[in-house]
């Protein structure tokens, strides 16, 4: 059986404009040790916004 990789952990992303949360995503903590910033579609703002990793 395959073993779940210990380098990946789940993070929640938060909209930088309205503060709404989206579903948890995974990131590799070895390749990206700092906080993630991704452009995604926000349902509350109804347009693409920058989502930052919630601590």
C-alpha positions as CSV (number, residue, x, y, z in Angstrom):
1,X,0.0,0.0,0.0
2,X,1.1,3.5,-0.7
3,X,2.1,5.6,2.2
4,X,0.8,9.2,2.5
5,X,3.6,11.7,2.0
6,X,4.7,13.5,5.2
7,X,5.9,16.5,3.2
8,X,2.4,17.6,2.3
9,X,0.0,19.3,4.7
10,X,-3.4,20.8,4.3
11,X,-3.9,24.6,4.3
12,X,-7.0,26.8,4.1
13,X,-7.0,29.8,1.8
14,X,-8.6,33.1,2.7
15,X,-9.7,35.9,0.3
16,X,-7.5,39.0,0.8
17,X,-10.5,41.3,0.0
18,X,-13.6,40.0,1.7
19,X,-12.0,37.4,4.0
20,X,-14.1,34.4,2.9
21,X,-12.6,30.9,3.2
22,X,-12.5,28.2,0.6
23,X,-12.0,24.5,0.9
24,X,-8.6,23.2,2.2
25,X,-5.9,22.5,-0.3
26,X,-2.6,20.8,0.0
27,X,0.9,22.2,-0.4
28,X,4.4,20.7,-0.2
29,X,6.1,22.2,2.8
30,X,9.6,21.3,1.5
31,X,9.2,23.1,-1.9
32,X,7.1,26.0,-0.6
33,X,8.1,26.8,3.0
34,X,6.6,30.3,3.0
35,X,2.9,31.2,2.7
36,X,1.1,30.5,-0.5
37,X,-0.7,33.2,-2.6
38,X,-2.9,32.1,-5.4
39,X,-5.4,33.8,-7.7
40,X,-8.7,32.0,-7.4
41,X,-12.4,32.9,-8.0
42,X,-14.2,34.2,-4.9
43,X,-17.9,33.4,-4.9
44,X,-18.6,36.2,-2.5
45,X,-16.8,38.9,-4.5
46,X,-17.9,37.3,-7.8
47,X,-14.4,37.8,-9.4
48,X,-10.8,36.5,-9.2
49,X,-9.0,37.6,-6.1
50,X,-5.7,36.9,-4.4
51,X,-6.1,34.1,-1.8
52,X,-3.5,33.9,1.0
53,X,-2.8,30.9,3.2
54,X,-4.5,31.2,6.6
55,X,-2.2,30.6,9.6
